[in-house]
């Protein structure tokens, strides 16, 4: 089964550089990468082209004009360029562990989606990794407990305890809080049944929860990817959340209408 990894990005080539390196170091190599670019400047195109000549997998760059935060729209456009049957959505500032693809593949199940989690890194550690310009998980994994104790990362156990499929992974009913669109997987056929992301969600916030809700309404069950698929989230200042309340209201209204 070919997996398509959709990596969303916007004007952060320094972070995308590390993410693409991490995807080039996967134990499972049967996947393609589509960079979903929400209108970045020229530097991102140049970076992607530099990886296209050296990457083990097919690497595509899908771009649209910068007219504001349109994550839903660029993800939908990127999916149209996918060749895989299974989709993994990853943010361009979230570094993948070497078994990221393999773990997602092991959790994939028909009529199910997987919502993963992340490990947050602080500003100091992020700055150091960006400056190094090179990613090696074996080096990063050294002194993890020390990194956790000094606050460089907010989780430690998830690196050392990874579990396969189990009953506890299956959600009962829909819970809209805690959904992380930066690490999310579903079947392309299910994605198409619900017509992808709702592009009326512009600006930061809740387009991921809306997607999960509509998939749930379509009979797609949710599984947790915690303690299996964690990604390493590079620090960045908080995004502009001026439209978050409007997006949240749209989501809650949709949930209310369906009840």
N, C-alpha and C positions, 0 to 999 in steps of 0.2 A: 504494500500500500504506500503510494507516494503521499507524503505530507507536505502541505504548503504552509510556510511560516510567514505571516504578514507582520513586518516590523514597521510600526508607525514612527515618524520622525518629523521634527520641525526645527531647523536652524540649530542643531546641536551635533555637528559632525564629530566633535571630540568624543562624545559619549557613544555615538553610533559606531565609531571606529572600534571601541572595545566590544560592543555587542556583536558586530560582524566577526571579529576575531573569535569570540566565544562560540559562535555558530560554526566556525571553521574547525573547531576542535571537538566536535561531537562524536560519541562512540557509535551512534546510529547515523548513517550518512544518506539514507534514502529519503531526502527531502529537498525542497527548493525554497528559495527566499525571495519574497517580493517586498521591497522597501516602499512603504506607503508614505509618500512625502507630501505633507500638507502645505506646500508652497515655499520650501526652503530656498535660500540663495544658492549661488553657483558652487559654493564649497562642498555642499552635500553631493551634488552630481559628480564632481571630480573624485570625491572619496569613493563613491559606489563604483565608478568606472575603474578605479585602481584595484578594487577587490574582484571585479569581474574577471580579470585576467589570472588571478591567483586562487580564487575560491574553488573548493572541491565540488560545490553544488551549483546548479543554475541560480543566477542572481539577477533579478529584474528591478528596474527603478521606475516606479509609477508616480507621476507628479501632476498636481493641478495648481492653478494660480492661487496666490495668497490673497484671499478676501476675508480673512478672519479664521478663527478656530473652527475647522470643519472636519473633525476627526471621523465622524460617522461617514461622511461623503467619501473621504479618501480611502477608508477601509473598504467601502463597497466597490469603489473603482479598482482597487488592488485585487479583490477577489475575482473580478472579471478576467484578470490576467493569470489566475491560478490554474495549474494543471492537476493538482492533487485532489483526492476525495475527502481528505481530512484537513481541517484548518486550525492552525495555532496562531493566536493573536498575541504579539509581544511588543512592548513599547521600546522605542529606540534608546532608552536610558536604563534598560533592564538587562543585565548580563546573565547569560544562561550557563548553568553548570554543565559539565561534559556529558552528563546522562540526561539532560533536559528532554531531548527528542525521544530517547529510549523510554523514559518514564511516562511521557505523554502517550506514546504508542501502547504501552502496557495497560494504561488506564482507559484507552479508547474502547467504546462499547456502543453498538447500534442504539439509536434513539436516546443517547445520553450526551451530555456536555460536561466539560470539566472546568471548574473555576479554581485556578491556582492561587498561590499566595506569594509574598515577596519578603525579602530581608532588606531592611532599610540601612543604608550606610550614611555616616555623618559627613559633614562638609570637608573636614580635614582629610579623611580617608579618600573621599571622592577626588579631591584636589590632587592627592598623591598619585592615584591611579591614572587620572587624566594626563598628568605631567609625564608619567612613564611611557605612555602611548603604546604599551604592550600588555597583553593579557595572558597570564598563565595561572590557571586555577590551582595547580600544585603549589605555587609560590604563595598565592593568596590564602590557601587553607592552613598555612603554618601559623601557629599562635592564635587560632580562632578564639579560644577561650579568653585570651588576653584582650583581643579585640572586643569581645562581648563585655568584659568587665570594665574596660575603659570607655565604653559607650560608642565605639566606632561602628558597631553593628547592633541591631536590636534583637537578634535571635542567634542561638547557638545550637540547640538540640536538633533543629531541622537538617543540619549538615551531617549529623552522626546517626540519626535514626530515620530510615526511609522504609516505608511500608508499601506492600502491594495492595491489590484489591481486597477490600473487606467491607462487611455490612455497614460499618460506621461511616464509610465514605458517602453513602447515599442520603441525600436530603429528603426530608418528609415535608412536602408542601413548598411554597415559595417564600423566601426571605430576601427582601431587596437590599438590606444593609450588608455591608462587608464584601460586596462583589468587586473584584479587581479586574478591570478590563485589560490590564497590562500583561496578564497571563491567563489566557482563556482559550478553550478549544471546543470545537464542535464539528459535526459532519457538514460537508458542503451542501448536501441535499437538504439538510434541516435548515441551514442558513438561507437557502433559496426559497424554502417553503414560507418563511416569514418575511421574505423580501429584504433580507439583510438588516443593517442598522437603519434606524429612523433618522433621516437626514434633517428633520426639523429640529433635532437636538444640535444646536450650534453653541459655541462657547463651552467652557469646561463643565463637565458633570452629568452623570446619570444615564448617558447613552448606553453604557455597558449593562446597568441594571435593567433598563428597558429591554435590551436584547434578551437577557436571561428570562425576563418575565414572559415575553412573547414566545420564546422557545418552550417555556414551561406550559403555556396555554396551548401550544401545538402538540403537546404530548411528549416533549423531550425532557427526560429526567436529569437532575443535576447531581454531579459527583464532586467531592472535594479533592483537590490535588495537593493539599497540605501534606507535609512530611513525605514529599516525593518530587514535586516539580518546582520548588522554590527558585525564584530568580533574585538577583542582587541588584537592588534599585539604587542607582547613583543619586546623590543629593542634588536638588535644584530648589531655588526659591519657589514659594507657592504660586501656582498659576492664577491668572486673573479669574475670579469666581463671580463676576458680576451677573452672569446669566445662570448661575447654579440654582437659585431659588425658582426661577421660571422653569428650568428643566426638571427640577424636583416636583413642582406642581403638575407638570405634564405627565410625569411618571405616575404619581399618586392618583391622578384623575383616571388614567388608563387602568390602573389596578382596581379602583373603585367601580368603574364602569363594568369591569369583568366579573365582579363579585355578585 
